[in-house]
Amino acid sequence: MKVEFVTPGAKPSSGAAGAFAALAFEDAVLSPAATSLDQAASGALSRAVASTGFAGAKGRSLDLVAPTGLDYARVLLIGTGARADLDGAAIEIAAAEAYQALKTCGAETLTLGLQDLAPGQAVHAGLGVALAAYRFDRYRTREKADKKPTVTTVRIETQDVAAARQAFEPLSALADAVTFARDLVSEPANILYPVEFARRVKALEPMGLTVEILGETEMAKLGMGSLLGVGQGSRRESQLVVIQWKGAADPNAQPIAFIGKGVCFDTGGISLKPADGMEDMKWDMGGAAAVSGLMHVLAGRKAKVNAIGILGLVENMPDGNAQRPGDIVTSMSGQTIEVINTDAEGRLVLADAVWYCQDRFKPKFMIDLATLTGAVIIALGHDYGGLYSNNEELAGNLLAASEASGDALWRLPLPSAYEKQIDSAAADMKNTGGRPGGSITAALFIQRFVNDLPWAHLDIASIAWKKPSSNPTIPEGATGFGVRLLDQLVADHYEG
């Protein structure tokens, strides 16, 4: 998708005007761009509004085909509700709705009339469209013509083109990073396995990132028996990827750190999952994809912060060498774990990745992201990720970033009374505490590998993949959840 900023009334370079969308507010009040069109069309828009009862309500639209007096083949009025409520998020949604409504209309160009908005507001339309236009279609060899988008360029009218282009740069970097994360999550597991995932992240080094890749030999020397146990049943080698971005004035300043669960495919291992729906387990690396996307956007917008990304990449497969229920493994921390259920594998990966991160980098804080439990879906549905934290300031900053970015979190407790559910008679702990409070006991398990530093755990199993989505900026499938959230967190609280 090509996003351009143009002066009002400028004609497309292709010569074809295509489609046009403008805003309308409650009580059928037309925006200045819509009013100009209405005048050029001899009141056709006003008559259509009056005859259809369209009142500019949020989420409603009015679509006109080839209005007389206009060069445009289609004109769309997007309702946004009260003018006073038109913030960046509302503009993103409106622009995404316009794109979704017109993307297959036959026009190659869609113009958004936003010249009455400040450039800093109008650029959010570009982000909304860039996110809405995401498609994972690289394996489609044929598609019905009426299903394939025709719109390839979106032109946003603004009074200050130069200011808009400058303001859009960090949002463009964000859109690229979300796309990168969505692509990773969307890939099938025969294409994206741990070594390939690591290779794609390594390819980001020209952006200014430093990427190290540890194989199984290096991890074994470090004593990562917890992580390695998960992947021992797979023919694909497990990987630990270390990504560094040094954007602070002092490259040696204490970093912030993010750890992602990257189970590239999860059969459940010997504790085999049911066949129905197992194909979805290609996205069990959504946490690692989010961390990769975050590092992508920090480098893309040259964030003034030192940041670490750690990816624990494995496949959980059930061959003759696979880990068994009842096995006891020794983690890098020295703590022993009785593996009660091999399908509770993500926390085993995180146990070593979290310990390695704090032991090597001594960060200000750590945040791990993982598609960890089905229990969080039962608790929160598909619109919120679960937040656990041992630190009030970090939790508060994450919730504020959640509100600002639209990546919704809900904080859940870490009651010490639930610790007994993961106590083991045979080892220091067991890897599952049963069904009651399953997302909570998983978080408590990870917390046992966190030393005395601020930490948060985001269980994103509920939100990494959507079908269908009610948000027009999130097409069905991979959401890229976590990239916007963490970028907002860093920008608001940790850059200097």
PEJO-V708872 format. One record per backbone hydrogen bond with DSSP energy under -1.0 kcal/mol. NH is the residue of the N-H (numbers start at 0). CO is the residue of the C=O. E is the energy in kcal/mol with one decimal. If there is no record, write none. Layout:
BEGIN
nh->NH co->CO e->E
nh->NH co->CO e->E
END
This chain:
BEGIN
nh->1 co->151 e->-2.3
nh->3 co->153 e->-2.8
nh->5 co->155 e->-2.2
nh->9 co->6 e->-2.1
nh->14 co->11 e->-1.4
nh->18 co->108 e->-2.6
nh->19 co->73 e->-2.1
nh->20 co->110 e->-2.8
nh->21 co->75 e->-2.3
nh->23 co->77 e->-2.3
nh->24 co->28 e->-3.5
nh->25 co->80 e->-1.8
nh->27 co->54 e->-2.1
nh->28 co->24 e->-1.0
nh->30 co->22 e->-2.0
nh->34 co->30 e->-2.8
nh->35 co->31 e->-2.3
nh->36 co->32 e->-1.9
nh->37 co->33 e->-2.5
nh->38 co->34 e->-2.2
nh->39 co->35 e->-2.1
nh->40 co->36 e->-2.0
nh->41 co->38 e->-1.5
nh->42 co->37 e->-3.3
nh->46 co->42 e->-2.4
nh->47 co->43 e->-2.1
nh->48 co->44 e->-2.6
nh->49 co->45 e->-2.4
nh->50 co->46 e->-2.2
nh->51 co->47 e->-1.7
nh->52 co->48 e->-1.4
nh->58 co->78 e->-1.3
nh->59 co->56 e->-2.0
nh->61 co->76 e->-2.2
nh->63 co->74 e->-3.2
nh->65 co->72 e->-3.3
nh->69 co->66 e->-1.7
nh->72 co->17 e->-2.2
nh->74 co->63 e->-2.6
nh->75 co->19 e->-2.5
nh->76 co->61 e->-2.9
nh->77 co->21 e->-2.7
nh->78 co->59 e->-3.1
nh->79 co->23 e->-2.1
nh->80 co->55 e->-2.5
nh->84 co->81 e->-1.3
nh->85 co->82 e->-1.5
nh->86 co->84 e->-1.7
nh->90 co->86 e->-2.2
nh->91 co->87 e->-2.3
nh->92 co->88 e->-2.2
nh->93 co->89 e->-2.5
nh->94 co->90 e->-2.6
nh->95 co->91 e->-2.4
nh->96 co->92 e->-2.7
nh->97 co->93 e->-2.2
nh->98 co->94 e->-2.4
nh->99 co->95 e->-2.8
nh->100 co->96 e->-2.2
nh->101 co->97 e->-1.6
nh->102 co->98 e->-1.9
nh->104 co->101 e->-2.0
nh->109 co->152 e->-2.4
nh->110 co->18 e->-2.6
nh->111 co->154 e->-3.3
nh->112 co->20 e->-2.7
nh->113 co->111 e->-1.2
nh->116 co->113 e->-2.0
nh->120 co->117 e->-1.6
nh->121 co->117 e->-2.7
nh->122 co->118 e->-1.9
nh->123 co->120 e->-1.7
nh->124 co->121 e->-1.7
nh->126 co->122 e->-1.6
nh->127 co->123 e->-2.6
nh->128 co->124 e->-2.4
nh->129 co->125 e->-2.4
nh->130 co->126 e->-2.3
nh->131 co->127 e->-2.2
nh->132 co->128 e->-2.3
nh->133 co->130 e->-1.1
nh->139 co->136 e->-1.7
nh->146 co->143 e->-1.8
nh->149 co->102 e->-3.3
nh->150 co->102 e->-1.7
nh->151 co->107 e->-2.4
nh->152 co->107 e->-1.9
nh->153 co->1 e->-3.0
nh->154 co->109 e->-2.8
nh->155 co->3 e->-3.0
nh->156 co->111 e->-2.7
nh->157 co->5 e->-2.4
nh->163 co->159 e->-2.1
nh->164 co->160 e->-2.6
nh->165 co->161 e->-2.0
nh->166 co->162 e->-2.5
nh->167 co->163 e->-1.9
nh->171 co->167 e->-3.0
nh->172 co->168 e->-2.1
nh->173 co->169 e->-1.8
nh->174 co->170 e->-2.6
nh->175 co->171 e->-2.3
nh->176 co->172 e->-1.9
nh->177 co->173 e->-2.6
nh->178 co->174 e->-2.2
nh->179 co->175 e->-2.1
nh->180 co->176 e->-2.3
nh->181 co->177 e->-2.9
nh->182 co->178 e->-2.6
nh->183 co->179 e->-1.9
nh->184 co->180 e->-2.1
nh->185 co->181 e->-2.1
nh->186 co->182 e->-1.6
nh->190 co->187 e->-1.4
nh->191 co->187 e->-2.8
nh->196 co->192 e->-2.9
nh->197 co->193 e->-2.5
nh->198 co->194 e->-2.0
nh->199 co->195 e->-2.3
nh->200 co->196 e->-1.8
nh->201 co->197 e->-2.6
nh->202 co->198 e->-1.6
nh->203 co->200 e->-2.0
nh->204 co->201 e->-1.7
nh->206 co->203 e->-2.3
nh->207 co->204 e->-2.5
nh->209 co->243 e->-2.3
nh->211 co->241 e->-2.8
nh->213 co->239 e->-3.1
nh->218 co->214 e->-2.2
nh->219 co->215 e->-2.4
nh->220 co->216 e->-1.8
nh->221 co->217 e->-1.2
nh->223 co->218 e->-2.3
nh->224 co->222 e->-2.0
nh->224 co->329 e->-1.0
nh->227 co->223 e->-2.3
nh->228 co->224 e->-1.4
nh->230 co->226 e->-1.0
nh->233 co->230 e->-1.9
nh->238 co->312 e->-2.5
nh->239 co->213 e->-2.3
nh->240 co->310 e->-2.4
nh->241 co->211 e->-2.6
nh->242 co->308 e->-3.4
nh->243 co->209 e->-2.7
nh->244 co->306 e->-2.6
nh->246 co->304 e->-2.3
nh->252 co->249 e->-2.1
nh->255 co->305 e->-2.0
nh->256 co->364 e->-1.6
nh->257 co->307 e->-2.3
nh->258 co->366 e->-2.6
nh->259 co->309 e->-2.9
nh->260 co->368 e->-2.3
nh->261 co->311 e->-2.2
nh->262 co->283 e->-1.4
nh->263 co->261 e->-1.1
nh->263 co->313 e->-2.6
nh->266 co->315 e->-2.2
nh->271 co->269 e->-2.0
nh->272 co->266 e->-3.0
nh->277 co->274 e->-1.9
nh->279 co->276 e->-1.7
nh->280 co->277 e->-2.1
nh->281 co->278 e->-1.1
nh->282 co->279 e->-2.2
nh->283 co->280 e->-1.0
nh->285 co->282 e->-1.4
nh->287 co->260 e->-2.2
nh->288 co->284 e->-2.2
nh->289 co->285 e->-2.0
nh->290 co->286 e->-2.1
nh->291 co->287 e->-2.3
nh->292 co->288 e->-2.6
nh->293 co->289 e->-2.4
nh->294 co->290 e->-2.4
nh->295 co->291 e->-2.0
nh->296 co->292 e->-2.3
nh->297 co->293 e->-2.5
nh->298 co->294 e->-1.9
nh->299 co->295 e->-2.4
nh->300 co->296 e->-2.3
nh->302 co->297 e->-2.7
nh->304 co->302 e->-1.8
nh->306 co->244 e->-2.8
nh->307 co->255 e->-2.5
nh->308 co->242 e->-2.8
nh->309 co->257 e->-2.7
nh->310 co->240 e->-2.5
nh->311 co->259 e->-2.2
nh->312 co->238 e->-2.8
nh->313 co->261 e->-2.2
nh->315 co->264 e->-2.6
nh->321 co->318 e->-1.9
nh->325 co->338 e->-3.9
nh->326 co->323 e->-2.0
nh->328 co->336 e->-2.4
nh->330 co->334 e->-2.8
nh->333 co->330 e->-1.7
nh->336 co->328 e->-2.7
nh->337 co->428 e->-3.0
nh->338 co->326 e->-3.4
nh->339 co->337 e->-1.2
nh->343 co->340 e->-1.7
nh->348 co->344 e->-1.7
nh->349 co->345 e->-2.4
nh->350 co->346 e->-1.9
nh->351 co->347 e->-1.0
nh->352 co->348 e->-1.9
nh->353 co->349 e->-3.2
nh->354 co->350 e->-1.5
nh->355 co->351 e->-2.6
nh->356 co->352 e->-2.1
nh->357 co->353 e->-2.3
nh->358 co->354 e->-2.4
nh->359 co->355 e->-2.4
nh->360 co->356 e->-2.5
nh->361 co->357 e->-1.0
nh->363 co->254 e->-2.9
nh->365 co->453 e->-1.8
nh->366 co->256 e->-1.6
nh->367 co->455 e->-2.5
nh->368 co->258 e->-2.6
nh->369 co->457 e->-2.3
nh->371 co->369 e->-1.9
nh->377 co->373 e->-1.6
nh->378 co->374 e->-2.0
nh->379 co->375 e->-2.6
nh->380 co->376 e->-2.4
nh->384 co->407 e->-2.4
nh->385 co->458 e->-2.4
nh->386 co->409 e->-2.4
nh->387 co->456 e->-2.4
nh->389 co->454 e->-1.8
nh->394 co->390 e->-2.3
nh->395 co->391 e->-2.7
nh->396 co->392 e->-2.4
nh->397 co->393 e->-2.2
nh->398 co->394 e->-2.3
nh->399 co->395 e->-2.2
nh->400 co->396 e->-2.2
nh->401 co->397 e->-2.2
nh->402 co->398 e->-2.1
nh->403 co->399 e->-2.1
nh->404 co->400 e->-2.5
nh->405 co->401 e->-2.0
nh->407 co->405 e->-1.2
nh->409 co->384 e->-2.3
nh->411 co->386 e->-3.0
nh->417 co->414 e->-1.6
nh->418 co->415 e->-1.8
nh->420 co->417 e->-1.7
nh->421 co->418 e->-1.9
nh->429 co->421 e->-2.5
nh->430 co->337 e->-2.0
nh->437 co->434 e->-1.5
nh->440 co->436 e->-2.7
nh->441 co->437 e->-1.5
nh->442 co->438 e->-1.7
nh->443 co->439 e->-2.5
nh->444 co->440 e->-1.9
nh->445 co->441 e->-1.9
nh->446 co->442 e->-2.3
nh->448 co->445 e->-2.3
nh->449 co->446 e->-1.8
nh->452 co->450 e->-2.4
nh->455 co->365 e->-1.9
nh->456 co->387 e->-2.9
nh->457 co->367 e->-2.9
nh->458 co->385 e->-2.2
nh->459 co->369 e->-2.5
nh->462 co->459 e->-1.4
nh->463 co->459 e->-1.5
nh->465 co->476 e->-2.6
nh->473 co->470 e->-2.1
nh->476 co->465 e->-3.3
nh->478 co->463 e->-2.0
nh->482 co->479 e->-1.7
nh->485 co->481 e->-2.4
nh->486 co->482 e->-2.2
nh->487 co->483 e->-2.6
nh->488 co->484 e->-2.2
nh->489 co->485 e->-2.5
nh->490 co->486 e->-2.6
nh->491 co->487 e->-2.4
nh->492 co->488 e->-1.8
nh->493 co->489 e->-2.1
nh->495 co->303 e->-1.9
END
